[in-house]
């Protein structure tokens, strides 16, 4: 049976719990496809990128000041 790394906490039958980072081999076969598609699990043999992705730069939004006009 294939092993999968859990990326989010999962409860699965029969009364099992896996936490992020756990490697499990007893997930229900009919659930593996959708769990993978949703990003909840990944194959345990999946290699991590050797080069980390760059940290995104913060975005600064221009904000116009609110000017209240007198109705006189």
MMTF fields as JSON, N, C-alpha, C and O atoms, coordinates in Angstrom:
{
  "mmtfVersion": "1.0.0",
  "mmtfProducer": "UNKNOWN",
  "numBonds": 287,
  "numAtoms": 288,
  "numGroups": 72,
  "numChains": 1,
  "numModels": 1,
  "chainsPerModel": [1],
  "groupsPerChain": [72],
  "chainIdList": ["A"],
  "bondAtomList": [4, 2, 8, 6, 12, 10, 16, 14, 20, 18, 24, 22, 28, 26, 32, 30, 36, 34, 40, 38, 44, 42, 48, 46, 52, 50, 56, 54, 60, 58, 64, 62, 68, 66, 72, 70, 76, 74, 80, 78, 84, 82, 88, 86, 92, 90, 96, 94, 100, 98, 104, 102, 108, 106, 112, 110, 116, 114, 120, 118, 124, 122, 128, 126, 132, 130, 136, 134, 140, 138, 144, 142, 148, 146, 152, 150, 156, 154, 160, 158, 164, 162, 168, 166, 172, 170, 176, 174, 180, 178, 184, 182, 188, 186, 192, 190, 196, 194, 200, 198, 204, 202, 208, 206, 212, 210, 216, 214, 220, 218, 224, 222, 228, 226, 232, 230, 236, 234, 240, 238, 244, 242, 248, 246, 252, 250, 256, 254, 260, 258, 264, 262, 268, 266, 272, 270, 276, 274, 280, 278, 284, 282],
  "bondOrderList": [1, 1, 1, 1, 1, 1, 1, 1, 1, 1, 1, 1, 1, 1, 1, 1, 1, 1, 1, 1, 1, 1, 1, 1, 1, 1, 1, 1, 1, 1, 1, 1, 1, 1, 1, 1, 1, 1, 1, 1, 1, 1, 1, 1, 1, 1, 1, 1, 1, 1, 1, 1, 1, 1, 1, 1, 1, 1, 1, 1, 1, 1, 1, 1, 1, 1, 1, 1, 1, 1, 1],
  "groupList": [{"groupName": "UNK", "atomNameList": ["N", "CA", "C", "O"], "elementList": ["N", "C", "C", "O"], "formalChargeList": [0, 0, 0, 0], "bondAtomList": [1, 0, 2, 1, 3, 2], "bondOrderList": [1, 1, 2], "singleLetterCode": "X", "chemCompType": "L-PEPTIDE LINKING"}],
  "groupTypeList": [0, 0, 0, 0, 0, 0, 0, 0, 0, 0, 0, 0, 0, 0, 0, 0, 0, 0, 0, 0, 0, 0, 0, 0, 0, 0, 0, 0, 0, 0, 0, 0, 0, 0, 0, 0, 0, 0, 0, 0, 0, 0, 0, 0, 0, 0, 0, 0, 0, 0, 0, 0, 0, 0, 0, 0, 0, 0, 0, 0, 0, 0, 0, 0, 0, 0, 0, 0, 0, 0, 0, 0],
  "groupIdList": [1, 2, 3, 4, 5, 6, 7, 8, 9, 10, 11, 12, 13, 14, 15, 16, 17, 18, 19, 20, 21, 22, 23, 24, 25, 26, 27, 28, 29, 30, 31, 32, 33, 34, 35, 36, 37, 38, 39, 40, 41, 42, 43, 44, 45, 46, 47, 48, 49, 50, 51, 52, 53, 54, 55, 56, 57, 58, 59, 60, 61, 62, 63, 64, 65, 66, 67, 68, 69, 70, 71, 72],
  "secStructList": [7, 7, 7, 3, 3, 3, 1, 1, 7, 3, 3, 3, 6, 6, 6, 3, 3, 3, 7, 6, 6, 7, 3, 3, 1, 7, 1, 7, 4, 4, 4, 2, 2, 2, 2, 2, 2, 6, 6, 1, 3, 3, 3, 6, 6, 7, 7, 7, 7, 1, 1, 7, 7, 7, 7, 7, 7, 7, 7, 7, 7, 7, 7, 7, 7, 7, 7, 7, 7, 7, 7, 7],
  "xCoordList": [0.854, 0.0, 0.893, 1.961, 0.468, 1.234, 1.148, 0.169, 2.186, 2.223, 1.966, 2.377, 1.277, 0.935, 1.295, 1.133, 1.792, 2.09, 0.853, 0.315, 0.41, -0.781, -0.381, 0.563, -1.103, -0.796, -1.731, -1.411, -2.878, -3.835, -4.353, -4.293, -4.852, -5.403, -6.58, -7.473, -6.583, -7.647, -8.208, -7.462, -9.514, -10.189, -10.664, -11.262, -10.403, -10.846, -11.177, -10.689, -12.019, -12.452, -11.333, -10.433, -11.372, -12.311, -11.758, -10.823, -12.302, -11.918, -10.422, -9.782, -9.87, -8.442, -8.271, -9.182, -7.088, -6.744, -5.292, -4.429, -5.019, -3.659, -3.429, -4.295, -2.278, -1.926, -0.988, -0.345, -0.898, 0.011, 1.428, 1.956, 2.033, 3.38, 3.411, 4.441, 2.294, 2.234, 2.296, 1.837, 2.863, 2.842, 1.929, 2.117, 0.938, -0.042, -0.13, 0.149, -0.522, -0.686, -2.071, -2.356, -2.938, -4.228, -5.418, -6.515, -5.213, -6.334, -7.269, -6.814, -8.568, -9.5, -9.128, -8.957, -9.007, -8.601, -9.475, -8.979, -10.782, -11.69, -11.548, -12.097, -10.83, -10.681, -9.362, -9.219, -8.402, -7.064, -7.072, -6.381, -7.834, -7.846, -8.313, -7.642, -9.447, -9.959, -9.149, -9.021, -8.599, -7.74, -6.493, -6.041, -5.943, -4.774, -5.156, -4.442, -6.277, -6.717, -6.976, -6.726, -7.466, -7.758, -6.516, -6.569, -5.399, -4.171, -4.096, -3.348, -4.876, -4.875, -3.78, -3.311, -3.367, -2.308, -1.427, -1.808, -0.24, 0.634, 1.371, 1.538, 1.818, 2.585, 3.802, 4.475, 4.071, 5.152, 6.504, 7.436, 6.649, 7.922, 8.167, 9.213, 7.216, 7.359, 8.517, 8.595, 9.413, 10.566, 10.193, 9.353, 10.824, 10.604, 11.564, 12.661, 11.193, 12.091, 13.401, 13.409, 14.511, 15.804, 16.022, 16.775, 15.363, 15.497, 14.166, 13.154, 14.134, 12.86, 12.331, 13.095, 11.016, 10.418, 10.649, 10.687, 10.802, 11.079, 9.903, 8.746, 10.213, 9.18, 8.554, 9.269, 7.237, 6.617, 6.836, 6.817, 7.044, 7.22, 5.858, 4.872, 5.796, 4.506, 4.004, 4.779, 2.715, 2.092, 1.631, 1.029, 1.912, 1.478, 0.431, 0.664, -0.704, -1.785, -1.803, -1.62, -2.022, -2.156, -3.569, -4.538, -3.679, -4.985, -5.156, -4.305, -6.25, -6.553, -7.161, -7.993, -6.758, -7.357, -8.83, -9.235, -9.6, -11.021, -11.132, -10.664, -11.744, -11.925, -13.407, -14.188, -13.784, -15.199, -15.459, -14.721, -16.494, -16.848, -18.019, -18.951, -17.941, -19.05, -20.144, -19.861, -21.396, -22.537, -23.079, -24.288, -22.254, -22.716, -22.963, -23.355],
  "yCoordList": [-1.185, 0.0, 1.24, 1.236, 2.281, 3.52, 4.33, 4.254, 5.095, 5.951, 7.39, 7.816, 8.13, 9.52, 10.391, 9.989, 11.604, 12.581, 13.449, 13.968, 13.604, 14.379, 15.85, 16.183, 16.727, 18.153, 18.969, 20.098, 18.404, 19.016, 17.913, 16.738, 18.264, 17.26, 16.542, 17.179, 15.216, 14.413, 13.413, 12.77, 13.29, 12.186, 11.259, 11.71, 9.969, 9.023, 7.692, 7.381, 6.9, 5.63, 4.61, 4.656, 3.702, 3.608, 4.315, 3.815, 5.437, 6.223, 6.516, 6.277, 7.025, 7.358, 8.864, 9.576, 9.348, 10.766, 10.857, 10.164, 11.71, 11.969, 13.476, 14.256, 13.878, 15.288, 15.695, 14.835, 17.0, 17.452, 16.94, 17.029, 16.403, 15.852, 14.346, 13.714, 13.759, 12.306, 11.62, 12.166, 10.428, 9.577, 8.399, 7.697, 8.188, 7.126, 6.229, 6.65, 4.983, 4.005, 3.385, 2.51, 3.826, 3.168, 4.059, 3.853, 5.053, 5.888, 5.07, 4.185, 5.355, 4.649, 4.909, 6.058, 3.844, 3.953, 4.871, 5.571, 4.879, 5.706, 7.194, 8.026, 7.551, 8.951, 9.572, 10.795, 8.753, 9.253, 10.284, 11.298, 10.048, 10.973, 12.369, 13.358, 12.455, 13.781, 14.42, 15.644, 13.641, 14.217, 14.851, 15.909, 14.193, 14.725, 15.976, 16.978, 15.926, 17.076, 18.312, 19.434, 18.119, 19.232, 19.717, 20.726, 18.998, 19.416, 19.002, 19.592, 17.979, 17.508, 16.483, 16.34, 15.762, 14.765, 14.854, 15.451, 14.251, 14.121, 12.803, 12.305, 12.226, 10.989, 11.213, 12.239, 10.266, 10.422, 10.489, 11.055, 9.931, 9.958, 11.24, 11.393, 12.171, 13.42, 14.215, 14.453, 14.619, 15.378, 16.845, 17.374, 17.475, 18.894, 19.66, 19.172, 20.825, 21.574, 21.891, 22.246, 21.759, 22.018, 23.507, 23.904, 24.321, 25.761, 26.322, 26.155, 26.984, 27.508, 28.601, 29.341, 28.682, 29.713, 31.073, 31.181, 32.102, 33.427, 33.944, 33.653, 34.708, 35.298, 36.468, 37.354, 36.479, 37.586, 38.904, 38.962, 39.958, 41.28, 41.827, 41.6, 42.545, 43.097, 44.12, 44.863, 44.129, 45.078, 46.283, 46.141, 47.469, 48.698, 49.344, 49.583, 49.62, 50.245, 51.736, 52.163, 52.519, 53.959, 54.253, 53.775, 55.035, 55.365, 56.877, 57.628, 57.3, 58.73, 59.15, 58.43, 60.303, 60.767, 61.13, 61.56, 60.948, 61.306, 62.781, 63.199, 63.543, 64.97, 65.214, 64.969, 65.701, 65.994, 67.436, 68.342, 67.644, 68.975, 69.483, 68.744, 70.768, 71.396, 71.77, 72.24, 71.564, 71.912, 73.295, 73.448, 74.258, 75.601, 76.459, 77.617],
  "zCoordList": [0.0, 0.0, 0.0, 0.613, -0.672, -0.781, 0.509, 1.251, 0.748, 1.926, 1.497, 0.418, 2.363, 2.083, 3.274, 4.426, 2.976, 4.017, 4.178, 3.199, 5.407, 5.728, 5.85, 6.566, 5.148, 5.15, 6.035, 6.406, 6.372, 7.303, 8.217, 7.856, 9.373, 10.274, 9.635, 9.076, 9.717, 9.109, 10.103, 10.842, 10.116, 10.791, 9.689, 8.712, 9.836, 8.82, 9.468, 10.555, 8.788, 9.377, 9.408, 8.57, 10.349, 11.467, 12.697, 13.323, 13.045, 14.236, 14.293, 15.317, 13.214, 13.14, 13.042, 12.619, 13.438, 13.347, 12.896, 13.435, 11.909, 11.451, 11.511, 11.115, 11.999, 12.127, 10.993, 10.39, 10.693, 9.636, 9.874, 10.982, 8.817, 8.904, 9.109, 8.877, 9.542, 9.722, 8.366, 7.363, 8.342, 7.162, 7.467, 8.46, 6.606, 6.835, 5.613, 4.49, 5.854, 4.777, 4.779, 3.962, 5.686, 5.832, 5.483, 6.003, 4.604, 4.17, 3.284, 2.559, 3.333, 2.447, 0.984, 0.578, 0.202, -1.192, -2.019, -2.901, -1.744, -2.535, -2.21, -2.933, -1.15, -0.75, -1.196, -1.175, -1.595, -1.899, -3.02, -2.924, -4.073, -5.21, -4.793, -5.089, -4.115, -3.769, -2.656, -2.629, -1.741, -0.7, -1.319, -0.879, -2.344, -3.049, -3.834, -3.788, -4.555, -5.354, -4.494, -4.934, -3.292, -2.397, -1.643, -0.94, -1.79, -1.121, 0.338, 1.117, 0.712, 2.093, 2.347, 3.477, 1.295, 1.404, 0.165, -0.842, 0.255, -0.902, -0.765, 0.348, -1.876, -1.771, -0.858, -0.957, 0.012, 0.983, 0.31, 0.881, -0.888, -1.582, -2.343, -2.973, -2.298, -3.046, -2.476, -1.27, -3.359, -2.89, -2.729, -3.456, -1.78, -1.583, -2.479, -2.752, -2.935, -3.81, -3.098, -1.919, -3.832, -3.221, -2.995, -2.106, -3.799, -3.684, -3.198, -3.879, -2.038, -1.552, -2.473, -3.093, -2.545, -3.384, -2.735, -1.509, -3.551, -2.983, -2.175, -2.479, -1.15, -0.321, -1.078, -1.545, -1.203, -1.932, -1.202, 0.028, -1.979, -1.396, -1.004, -1.705, 0.109, 0.512, -0.51, -1.112, -0.676, -1.588, -0.795, 0.27, -1.311, -0.661, -1.547, -2.732, -0.974, -1.73, -1.447, -0.307, -2.48, -2.301, -1.837, -2.425, -0.787, -0.234, -0.272, 0.205, -0.838, -0.89, 0.443, 0.995, 0.966, 2.227, 2.019, 0.939, 3.058, 3.008, 3.387, 4.446, 2.526, 2.772, 2.917, 1.998, 4.084, 4.317, 3.906, 4.294, 3.131, 2.675, 3.506, 3.824, 3.849, 4.585, 3.603, 2.501, 3.998, 3.137, 3.495, 3.669, 3.603, 3.988, 2.805, 2.952]
}
